Amino acid sequence: MTDFFKDLVYSKDDVIVFEKGLPGFEDHREFVLVQTAEYAPFEWLACVDGSRIRFALLNPMLFRPDYSPKITREQLDELGIAKPEDILIYSIVTIQANPAESTANLAGPVVINRLRKMGRQVILEDDRYSTREPILGKK
């Protein structure tokens, strides 16, 4: 696998700030979204602080068109989101050697204000979704 993060080129305007980091990675707060044709439809959330931290992301609507997370007004306000079109929502994916076993975290979506470049992982209080949702159909 090519390490396309090694020479990652981005501008300051590309950086998305996670004010509180991500759960388990609270000290890492600046990331960029990376898209490559080679890994589509997956995207990557790559930390730009010199660490090698990165997360595979997937738009949950691609495999769960009925996905409708209950994100509170307070959570949206913390990101300065005023309109639905300002939101990007992703699921962090755990990619397995056997693709049929790969899962996505639908209980903790990554929510990004695409205009203000602010993000956070929202922990839903919604038992409709799990942290290990199969991305290639139900098990």
N, C-alpha and C positions, 0 to 999 in steps of 0.2 A: 504494500500500500504506500503510495506516494505521500510524503508529508507536505501537503500543500499549505500548511500553517508555518512552515519554516521561514519562508520569505513573504509572509503575508503583508500586503500593501493596503493601507487604509488611511483615511484622513481623520482629523479630530472630529469632524462632523458625522463620521460613521459610528463613533463610540456610543454605546448604550450604557447608561449608568444604572446599576442595581444598587441603590443606596444602602441596602442591608445585605448585599450579597445574595447568594442562593443558599438554602438550607444545607448545612454541612460545609459550605464554602464562603462563609461570611466575610472573610478577609479579602476576597476577590470581587471587585465591584465594577470593573470596566471590561466590556465585551463588545465584539462586533459579530454581526450575522454574516456568515460566509455561505455562498451558493456556488456549487460547481455542477456542470452538466454531468460529470462522471457519477455523482452521487444523488442526482435528482430522483425522487422528490424530497429527499432529505436536505436539510440545511444544518449548519453548525453554528453553535454559539461558542465563540472562541475568546478566551480571556486574553487581554492585551497587556498584562502586567509583567510579562516575561516568563510566567509559568506555562506549563503545557496543558492547562485545564481547558477542556472543550466538551461540549455536549452535543449529541446528535438530536436534532429537532425534526418534528413533522407537524404539518398542519393537521389537527385532529379531524377536520371536516373531510379529509381525503379518505379516511377509513371509517369514520363514524359521522355520516352526514346529519344525524340527529343530535349531535353533541350540542348541549346548551348549558354550559356551566353557570351556576348561580353565583355571580360575582357581585359583591355588595357595592352600593353607591360609595361607601367610605373607601373601599379598595380602589375604585376607579378614580375617586377624588385625589387619593394619595399619588396617583400617577398623572394627575392633571388631565384626565380624559374627559372631554366634554361631548364628543360625538362618536357614534359607533364606528365611523370610518377611520378614526384615529387609532383603533385597536388592532394589534397583531396578536394572535393567540397561537401558541405552539405547545406541543407535548414533548417532554424529554423522552427519548427512546433508548431502550436497552437493546442493542443489536447483538443477536446471538449467531454463532457459526451456522446453525440451522435457521434460516430466515423465518420459518414457520413458528419458531419459538420466540421471536423478537416481540417485545412488548412496549407499550407507551404508558406514561403516567398521566391518566386523565383526571385524577384526583388532585393534581398539583400543576395546573397549567402555568406556563410562562406567559405573562401578559406584558405587552410592550406598547407604550405610547410612541407611535412611529414618528410623530411630529416633534415631540419634546425629547426623544431619545432617552426615555426612562423606562425601566422594567422592574418586574418583581415576579417571583414565583408565588402564586396564590394557592393557599391550602384550602380546598373546598370543604364545606361541611355538607356533603351531599353523598349519600350512600349509593347513588346510581352508578358511580364511577370508581374504578380501582386504580392502584398505582402500577398494576401489571396487566393492562388491557391488551389482548392480542391484536396485532395490527394487520394480520392476514386472516381475519375471521375468528369467530368464537371457537374456543376449545371445547 
